[in-house]
């Protein structure tokens, strides 16, 4: 089972690009706060790359802006490739299947 649910703050405005096969995709970074403090008592956060494909990309490109809180339900996508200097590069992104807008109090 591959399911991810995150709530976080949008870091950038998504911009749609088109793949060589004509599919539309947008990427957005999501700042998700951890639910436990570090050794200094500070709540840190993680930044996740979220991909919005086809209809979701077009539907939300004008609705999502930096600073907004959104909930994302989707799946993980893991990729790897060899760089020009022979090192393996690993990347994990979230493919969004559903987005909900969260209004902070």
Secondary structure in CASP SS format (residue, H / E / C, confidence):
PFRMAT SS
TARGET T0000
AUTHOR 0000-0000-0000
METHOD secondary structure of the structure
MODEL  1
X C 1.00
X C 1.00
X C 1.00
X E 1.00
X E 1.00
X E 1.00
X E 1.00
X E 1.00
X E 1.00
X E 1.00
X C 1.00
X C 1.00
X C 1.00
X C 1.00
X C 1.00
X E 1.00
X E 1.00
X E 1.00
X C 1.00
X C 1.00
X C 1.00
X C 1.00
X C 1.00
X E 1.00
X E 1.00
X E 1.00
X E 1.00
X E 1.00
X E 1.00
X E 1.00
X E 1.00
X E 1.00
X E 1.00
X E 1.00
X E 1.00
X E 1.00
X E 1.00
X C 1.00
X C 1.00
X C 1.00
X C 1.00
X C 1.00
X E 1.00
X E 1.00
X E 1.00
X E 1.00
X E 1.00
X E 1.00
X E 1.00
X E 1.00
X E 1.00
X E 1.00
X E 1.00
X H 1.00
X H 1.00
X H 1.00
X H 1.00
X H 1.00
X H 1.00
X H 1.00
X C 1.00
X C 1.00
X C 1.00
X C 1.00
X C 1.00
X C 1.00
X C 1.00
X C 1.00
X E 1.00
X E 1.00
X E 1.00
X E 1.00
X E 1.00
X E 1.00
X E 1.00
X E 1.00
X E 1.00
X E 1.00
X E 1.00
X E 1.00
X E 1.00
X E 1.00
X C 1.00
X C 1.00
X C 1.00
X C 1.00
X C 1.00
X E 1.00
X E 1.00
X E 1.00
X E 1.00
X E 1.00
X E 1.00
X E 1.00
X E 1.00
X E 1.00
X E 1.00
X E 1.00
X E 1.00
X E 1.00
X E 1.00
X E 1.00
X C 1.00
X C 1.00
X C 1.00
END
